[in-house]
Amino acid sequence: MLRILVVTCMFVALGVCAFAQCHVPDYLQGGTLFDSKTEIVTNISIDLQDFTPNKLVCLARSLKERYRGRDSVIVSIFSSQTAAENLMWGGLPPEPDALDYEMLSHLHGAYTYRTDIHEEYVLLIPDPMIDNEGAPFNTKIDLSTATIPPCKLQINARCLLKFDHIDLGDEKPGTVTLTAEIERSGSVSDALVVDTDKNSSRAQQAFADFALQNLKSWRFENGQNKDDIKIVYSLERIATPLQHGIKVQFNLPDRVDIIVGPMS
């Protein structure tokens, strides 16, 4: 008994969600694309506040046990049950419409287990509109290791779980500074523009409006206290081609740098 207790405490110290301490989020089953004795591709939904590294690791352990014996388990994890029931494999149909994109916006996690390549991991996906596993904002947790990495995007050790996809039109280059408060619930409140470029044109004002709405869309994990934040959004336009025509860099806790160029 003592040996078991010591081992459990060691895993907790390493940051791993030990089974004795594990809180598996409640989840609902969504649609299933494929299910056989050896593999399954399916969707589930959980509450947005459960998309934290520790809870996702606990959820992954539970899913692995549920699908024990399969060689391949791929689970897309949504924050909307409607999306989990209707959007298969986290992808879009050949001719997506606004509703398809809206459903995709709720894909914030994924669990993958494959014995053929000896791989098991879970992803936290704050921006599902960037559709690759190596997206710069994703937090990938390798479940074969004994540690849980910090979130790629966080402020005061609180993970940024979601934000509206950043895509711009004719807004002029410039900077805008905003202040806001992260509530204990994780939502962002009291967002205000406190400084913009002097002599700003209507197009530059449009960038300030965009930044304000984007900041309001941020959602963090729950916290014990409220956190005051001050964020500078900057927009630069260049002649060098960029993949997708845009590059976004979150330099938290205080900057979001956006570079727009021709589509590569």
N, C-alpha and C positions, 0 to 999 in steps of 0.2 A: 504493500500500500504506500509506504513512504517513497519507494523508488518511482511509482507512478506519479505521485504528487510532485516530486522533484522534476521529472521529465516534463510534466505539464507546465510547471513554472518556467522552465527553460524556454519552452516554445513561446510562452507569453512574452518573456523578456526579449526574444528575437523579433517580436512584432507579428508573429503568426497567430491566426485566429484558432487557438486550440479548441478541440471539440467541447471540452468542459466549459469554455467561455463563449462558445460560438452562438450567435443569434442569427438564425436563418430567417431572412425576410419572408413574409407571407407572399405567395405568388399565385397567379392564375394562369392556367394553361391556355395558350392561344392556338393558332393554326399549326398544322404539321405538314411539311412538304414531303417528307419521306420517312418511313419507319419500317425497319426490318429487324431480324434477330441480331444483325451485326452493326447496324448504324441507324442513326436518327438525326433528322434535321427538323428543328421545331422552334416555336416561339413561346415565350412566357411574358407576363407583365408583372412589375412590382411598383411600389410607390417611388416617386422621384427621390425622396430623401433616403432611400435604401441603396442608391448608387454610390456607396462609399467603398473604398478598397476592402476594409475588414468585412463588411456585410457581403460584398460580392464574392470574396474568398469563401465565406461560410456557405453562401448559396451554391457555389461551384462544387464544394464537397458534397452537399446534399444531392445535387443533380448527378454527380458521378455515382453515388450510391443508388439513386433511383434507376439509373440506366446501367447498372453493373452487368458486365458480360459483353457489352457492345464494344466494338473496336473503334468506332467513330461516333462522337457525340458533338453536335453543333447546335447551340442554343442562342438565338437572338433575344435580347432582353429589352423590353419596351417599358415606357412609363405610361402607356395607354393600352387598355385592354382591347379597344376597337382596332388599334393599329396592329397589335399582336395577333389578332384574329384574321386580319385581312392582307397584311403585307408579308409576303413569303420571302424568306432568306435575306431580309433586310434590304432588298433591292427594289428597283422600280420597274414597272412594265415598259415595253418598248416605246410607248407614247404616253408618258406620265402627264397627269393633269395636276391642278392645284391641290386636290384632295390627296393624291399620292405623295406629294412633297410634304403636305401637312402631317401625314401618317409617318413618313420617314423621320420627321423632326423629333419623334418620340423614341427613336432607337438610341439608347444610351449605354448599352452594355452587350457583351457577348461572351459566351463560354465555349471553348474548343478543347476537345480531348481526342487525340488520334494516336493509336498504338503503332501504326505503320511508320510514323516519323518520330515517335517517342516525344510527343508534344502535348502539353496541357497548360492552358493559360486562360486568364480572364481579362477583358478589356473594359475600361471606363471610357466612354465616348461622349465628350461634352458637345461636339459639333458633328452630327452624323451626316451632314451634307458633304463632308470631305470623306470620300468613299473608299478609303484604303486602310488596312490594318496599321500601317506605319505612319498614319497622319500625325502631324507634330503635336496635336493637343491630347492625343490618346495616352492613357496610362495603361501599360501592359504589365500584368503581374504573372510571372512565370511560377506556376504552382509546384514545380519540381525543386524550387529553392526554399530556404527557411526564412526568408524575409519578405516583407511587403514594402515596395518602394513608395515614396511620397507621391502625391498627385503631381502630374506635370504642371497643372494650373492650380494655384492655391494662394490664399492670403491669410496670414495669421494662423497657419496650419489648418485652414478650413478649405476643403476641396471645392473647386468650381465645377459643379455638376453639369450645367448646361448654359448655353447662351445662344441667341439668335445668330444664324449664319451671317457672316460679314460679306456683303456684296454691294458695290457702289455703282452709281451712274455717272452723272456729269459734275459731281461735287468738286469744287476747286481745292487745290492743295492748301494745307494750313494745319493749325493745331487748335485744340480746344481742351480746356481743363474743366473737370467736373468733380463735384463732391457728392457723396452719398453715404448711406448707412446700411450695413449688413445686419438684418434683424436676426434674432435668435433662431427664427424659423428658416433662415437661409435666404429669404427674399431680400431684394434691394429696395430701399425706400428713400424718400427725400432726395432724389437725384436732382442736382442743379448744375447749370452751366455757370461757372464762376469767372471764366476768362476765355476770350477768343482773340484771334488776330485783329489788330486795329484796322479800321476802314474796311471791314469785311463786306463783300458783295453778297447778293442774294444766294449765289451758288455756294459761297463759303458758309453762309448761315445754314444752308441745307446740310452741310457736313456736321455742324454743331447739333442740328436737330437729329441727324442720324445717330451720332455718338450718344446723345441723351437717351434715345429709344433703345439703343443696343445695351447700354449699361443697365437700364431698367429690366432687361430680359435675363440678366445674370441670376443664377440660382446656386447658392452654396449649400454645403451640408449644415445641419443644425449645429448651433454653438451654445455655450453657456452664457456668453455675453454678446452684446451688440458691438460691432466694429465700425469705426469711422474710416472711410477710404477717400483718397484723392487720386483720380486717374486722368492722365493726359492721353488723348487720342491724337495721333498725327497722321496726316495723309500726304503722300509724296507720289507724283506721277513721273514715270521714266519712259525712255524710248526703247529700253532693252526688253525683248519678249519675256513673258513669264508664263509658267504653267497655269492654266485657267485664267491668265490675265491679272492675277492678284496674288500678293504674298502678305500674310498677316502674322505678326509676331507679338505675342503677349509677353511683355517684360514686367511681370507682376513683382511687387505689389502696386506699381504706379504708372505703367505705360502700356498702351496698345499702339503699335506702329503698323501702318497699312501702306503698302507700296502697290501702285496700279501701273500696268504697262500693257503693251499689245499682247494678244493671245499667242502663245508659242505653238 
